[in-house]
Amino acid sequence: SKRRAFAYLPDVIWNHMQGWNERTVSRQGKEILVKGVAQAVPTFAMSVFYLTKTFCDELSAMIGRYWCNQQENENKVHWVGCQKLTKSKGKGGLGFRDIHDFNIAMLARQVWRLIEQPESLCAQLMKAKYCPDCSILDAVPTSNMSYAWRSITYGIDLVKQGMIWRVGDGHSIHIWDYPWIPRALARRVITPLGANLLTRVAELIDPTSGNWDVDLVNETFWEEDAKLILQMPLRDGAGDFLAWHFDPKGVFSVKQAYKLKRALSKLGLALADGNLEGGGEAKWKRLWDRACPGKVKHFVWRLAHNTLATKDIL
């Protein structure tokens, strides 16, 4: 039972929160305790195993009750919803983690490690047992898989949404199926396959000069694709490799993966630009950048949300 296996997490979190004196801790202090302690307790378990959505919601509800209550064993109205608390501060929230989305981002890191370190013992074992005839990204769940591998498969879709192939010699990249075009959405070619016989990116490179075959690229792809392809630099003598599209250096990080997961959870698709937060509102940035005590910032933040809610009701 997954519930029994992870039953210790709510107990540990609750024991930590019971030791905090709600009457003397300010809102800023509560924010630090929630981010630094309560939401950090399940991090190790989330990095290896998938906690169910229901279980994550229970943990979030427990933390939300502590945030809203002023005294122990007191139930008060939650004037600000959980969705607003998990928004970034630049977007009017408090930057609390969405535990379920963070769990998926942590599991995506495990997938990325298996891809980057195929010679490791863990990667060889997982591939030999669960995907011997395909790559890890193409693995599908089976009935006899372990819970650890089943948990890792939850991060595969997120990795697919954020990865991009960087062109080296082009032999490993399939033109029509792989994400290798440096654009914000999809990162795949939009030109239809039609009767084209080209399959690998290496076929688009002139073997004599080592540069793109400009005439072939212009004849094969639509103008939007051809323009982006010809702007891509080629790495002579280097192989193709995977990179994280939303990082300037192509390095995967849980932070970027979490931002992508939040964007996908909220909108159902990646944002049209590389800024996954979508740009914060200036008024909230001015609030949190003020040189004043943190409790004053939290008071203004709550007042602003309650005022907006009152205007909506009126």
Helices and strands as residue ranges (DSSP letters): H 2-5, H 8-18, H 27-33, I 34-38, H 43-46, H 53-68, H 82-85, G 89-91, H 99-116, H 121-130, G 136-138, H 147-153, H 156-162, E 163-166, G 201-204, H 214-220, H 223-231, E 241-244, H 254-267, H 282-288, H 294-313
